[in-house]
Amino acid sequence: MQKHIMVIEDNHAILDVITLILQSEAYKVEGRQNSVDLLEEINKFKPDLIIMDIMLPDADGRELLAKIRMEESTKDIPVLMISARYTADNLRSEAHTPNGFLSKPFDIDALLDHIEGLIAGKNLF
């Protein structure tokens, strides 16, 4: 069964690369560059995993993660956060932590390993 991944990344080039990589691995991908109506879109797409940049132009990814975790319909969806400025240690002190974290720039193999692990139910954070 094809797995669904939602990618929220404001950098168009990075979003395109991630989308192409995931599609080549037979994932169904929904890409977004902002957080407008994000919870509604998550409920429509029903992703098996969310990959989200922390720094978005219209929202803070940490706040979006908190909203995702507080909604009954989305709270159990694994979230892989990516960032060029934050580290895993920065996120460990937050009230809501992601299931995985990658620093930008990241290796394609590391991205795919994280995705496979998170979809399999592992917490990589």
C-alpha positions in Angstrom: 0.0 0.0 0.0 1.4 3.4 -1.0 2.4 5.6 1.9 1.4 9.3 2.0 3.9 12.0 3.1 3.1 15.7 3.5 6.1 18.0 3.2 5.9 21.5 4.5 9.0 23.5 3.3 9.1 27.1 2.3 12.2 26.8 0.0 10.8 25.9 -3.4 14.0 24.1 -4.5 14.2 22.0 -1.4 10.5 21.1 -1.6 10.9 20.0 -5.2 14.0 17.9 -4.5 12.3 16.2 -1.5 9.2 15.6 -3.5 11.1 14.1 -6.5 13.1 11.8 -4.2 10.0 10.6 -2.4 8.0 10.1 -5.6 10.9 8.0 -7.0 10.6 5.8 -3.9 6.9 5.3 -4.7 5.5 7.6 -1.9 2.5 9.8 -2.6 3.6 13.3 -1.7 1.6 16.5 -0.9 3.9 19.5 -0.8 3.2 22.8 0.9 5.2 26.0 1.2 3.1 27.5 4.1 0.9 26.7 7.0 -2.4 28.1 5.7 -5.2 25.7 6.7 -2.6 23.1 7.6 -4.6 21.0 10.0 -7.5 20.9 7.5 -5.1 19.8 4.7 -3.6 17.2 7.0 -7.1 15.8 7.7 -7.8 15.7 3.9 -4.6 14.1 2.8 -4.2 11.8 5.8 -0.5 11.5 5.7 1.5 8.6 7.2 4.3 11.1 7.9 4.8 14.8 8.0 8.1 16.4 7.1 8.2 20.0 8.3 10.7 22.8 8.2 10.9 24.6 11.6 11.3 28.1 10.1 8.4 28.9 7.8 7.6 32.4 6.6 4.1 32.4 8.1 4.5 30.2 11.2 7.0 28.6 13.6 7.2 24.9 13.0 7.4 24.2 16.7 4.0 25.9 17.2 2.6 24.0 14.3 3.9 20.7 15.8 2.1 21.7 19.1 -1.2 22.2 17.2 -0.7 18.8 15.4 -0.1 17.1 18.7 -3.2 18.7 20.4 -5.7 17.6 17.7 -7.2 14.2 18.2 -7.2 13.4 14.5 -3.5 14.3 13.9 -1.7 13.7 17.2 -0.4 10.3 16.3 1.1 11.2 12.9 4.9 11.0 13.1 6.6 14.3 12.4 10.2 14.7 11.0 11.4 18.2 11.5 14.2 19.7 9.4 16.2 22.8 10.0 19.3 24.7 9.1 19.3 26.7 12.3 18.0 24.5 15.0 19.6 21.3 16.5 18.0 18.3 18.1 19.1 19.6 21.5 17.1 22.8 20.9 14.0 20.8 20.3 14.4 18.4 23.2 13.5 21.3 25.6 10.2 22.0 23.9 6.8 20.8 25.3 6.1 18.9 22.1 9.0 17.1 20.4 9.1 15.6 16.9 9.6 12.0 16.2 12.7 12.7 14.2 15.0 15.5 13.3 17.5 16.2 10.4 19.8 19.2 10.1 20.0 20.9 6.7 21.7 20.1 4.5 20.9 16.5 4.8 22.0 13.4 3.0 19.3 11.6 0.8 20.1 8.3 2.4 19.6 9.8 5.9 16.3 11.3 4.8 15.1 7.9 3.5 16.3 6.0 6.5 14.4 8.4 8.8 11.3 8.2 6.7 11.4 4.4 6.7 12.0 4.2 10.4 9.3 6.7 11.3 6.7 5.0 9.1 7.7 1.7 10.7 6.8 3.2 14.1 10.2 4.0 15.4 10.8 7.2 17.3 14.2 8.6 16.1 14.4 11.5 18.4 
